[in-house]
Amino acid sequence: MASASLQFFAFILALFGVFGDIAATLLPHWKVNADVGSNIITAITQMQGLWMDCTWYSTGMFSCTLKYSILSLPVYIQAARTTMVLSCILSAFGICITTVGMKCTKLGGDTDSKNHACFAGGVCFILAGIFGLVPTCWYTREIISNFLDQTIPESSKHEPGGAVYTGFISAGFLLIAGVIFCSSCFKRQHGAWTYPPKQHHFPSTVQESNAGYNLKDYV
């Protein structure tokens, strides 16, 4: 019962991780630059994401521009696009597989099949967490290095946005969920290997005594 509750808790964490992963991939809040200037009326907030760049003006206007060209983008943005999409796909696969393999569901067949499905789903979550953690770390490193560069003007410097923090948290949720699923299945298999089924063997002395008794009866 405790293992089933732990798997359900891991499944809830994985759901939060999937939704956060998708939101971080689509939102344009990876880079944020607030340029107030000398006049508050002309203040703007520039936001850059993986797929689009948006600008919010203090007058209430909001405009976004899609990044159509892939080759013109920096390498870390191209890598972030690829890895975040892979993270979303793997986490979605993990949700489908663990739904079949969890103990609290009636899908997946016998116990061994459900354990294998849970382990496969946990591996998907771990890979999805790794794929989501790598681009966020790389993207944050680029933002910090540009911010500390003295040759770059202040108007071109940015700070990490909400999508980066969402990506970090989602990757952590996916990693924790994957470890829980894999460890729960591994414990069951390890217990089966450590304690093999007992086989009943009759002592040889009992067999010999029975054989002697039978011979005496014939004499």
SVG drawing of the C-alpha trace seen along z (x, -y; Angstrom):
<svg xmlns="http://www.w3.org/2000/svg" viewBox="-8 -61 42 124">
<polyline fill="none" stroke="black" stroke-width="0.4" points="0.0,0.0 2.9,-2.4 4.5,-1.7 1.3,-2.4 0.9,-5.7 4.5,-6.6 3.9,-5.9 0.8,-8.0 2.8,-10.9 5.5,-10.5 2.8,-10.5 1.5,-13.8 5.0,-15.3 5.4,-14.0 2.2,-15.7 3.4,-19.0 6.7,-18.4 5.1,-17.8 2.8,-20.9 5.7,-23.0 8.0,-21.6 5.4,-22.4 4.9,-25.9 8.6,-26.7 9.0,-25.5 6.3,-27.7 6.5,-30.9 8.7,-33.8 10.0,-34.6 13.5,-33.1 15.2,-36.5 13.7,-39.7 15.0,-43.2 13.2,-46.1 14.3,-49.4 12.7,-52.2 14.7,-55.1 14.2,-58.7 10.4,-58.7 8.1,-56.2 5.6,-56.6 8.1,-55.2 9.1,-52.3 9.2,-48.9 9.8,-45.3 11.5,-43.0 11.1,-39.3 12.9,-36.6 12.0,-33.0 12.8,-29.9 10.2,-30.6 9.3,-34.2 10.4,-37.7 7.8,-39.9 7.7,-43.5 5.3,-45.0 4.9,-48.8 3.8,-50.8 0.9,-52.2 -0.6,-48.7 0.5,-47.5 1.9,-44.1 3.6,-42.7 5.4,-39.4 7.6,-38.3 8.2,-34.7 11.7,-33.4 11.3,-31.8 14.9,-31.4 16.6,-28.5 20.2,-28.9 20.4,-32.5 19.8,-31.6 22.7,-31.1 23.8,-27.5 22.4,-27.5 18.9,-28.5 18.9,-25.8 20.1,-23.2 17.5,-24.4 14.7,-24.0 15.7,-20.5 16.2,-19.3 13.1,-20.9 10.9,-19.3 12.6,-15.9 11.9,-16.5 8.2,-17.1 7.9,-14.0 9.7,-11.7 7.7,-13.0 4.4,-12.5 5.5,-8.9 6.4,-8.4 2.9,-9.5 1.3,-7.0 3.6,-4.2 3.4,-4.7 -0.4,-5.0 -0.4,-1.3 2.3,-0.2 1.1,-1.8 -0.3,0.5 -3.4,-1.6 -4.5,-1.0 -6.0,2.2 -4.1,2.0 -0.9,3.7 -1.5,7.4 0.4,9.3 2.7,7.9 5.9,8.4 4.6,6.6 3.4,3.7 6.9,3.5 8.6,3.4 6.2,0.7 6.8,-1.4 10.6,-1.1 10.4,-2.1 8.2,-5.1 10.7,-6.1 13.6,-6.0 11.6,-8.2 11.1,-10.7 14.8,-10.7 15.8,-11.3 13.1,-14.0 14.5,-15.7 18.0,-15.6 17.0,-17.0 15.1,-19.8 17.9,-20.6 20.7,-20.9 19.2,-23.7 18.1,-25.8 21.5,-25.6 23.2,-26.5 20.7,-29.3 21.2,-30.7 25.0,-30.6 24.8,-32.6 22.6,-35.2 24.9,-35.6 28.0,-35.8 26.5,-38.4 25.3,-40.4 28.8,-40.5 30.4,-41.4 31.6,-45.0 31.7,-45.4 28.0,-44.8 25.8,-47.9 23.3,-48.0 20.3,-48.1 21.3,-44.7 21.7,-42.9 19.0,-40.6 18.1,-38.7 16.7,-35.2 12.9,-35.1 10.1,-33.0 10.4,-30.3 13.9,-29.5 12.9,-29.0 9.8,-27.0 12.2,-24.8 14.4,-24.2 11.5,-23.3 9.9,-21.0 13.2,-19.2 13.5,-18.6 10.0,-17.2 10.6,-14.8 13.9,-13.6 12.4,-12.9 9.4,-11.1 11.7,-9.0 13.9,-8.0 10.8,-7.0 9.4,-4.9 12.7,-3.1 13.6,-2.5 10.1,-1.1 10.4,1.5 14.0,2.3 13.2,3.0 10.6,5.6 13.0,7.3 15.9,7.3 13.7,8.8 12.7,11.6 16.3,12.3 17.5,12.2 14.9,14.6 14.3,17.4 11.4,19.8 12.2,22.5 12.4,26.1 11.4,28.9 14.0,31.8 13.4,35.0 16.4,36.1 18.4,39.0 18.2,40.7 14.4,40.9 14.6,42.4 17.1,45.0 15.1,45.9 12.0,46.4 13.9,48.6 15.2,50.7 11.7,51.1 10.4,52.3 13.1,54.9 12.3,56.3 8.7,56.6 9.6,58.8 11.8,61.0"/>
</svg>
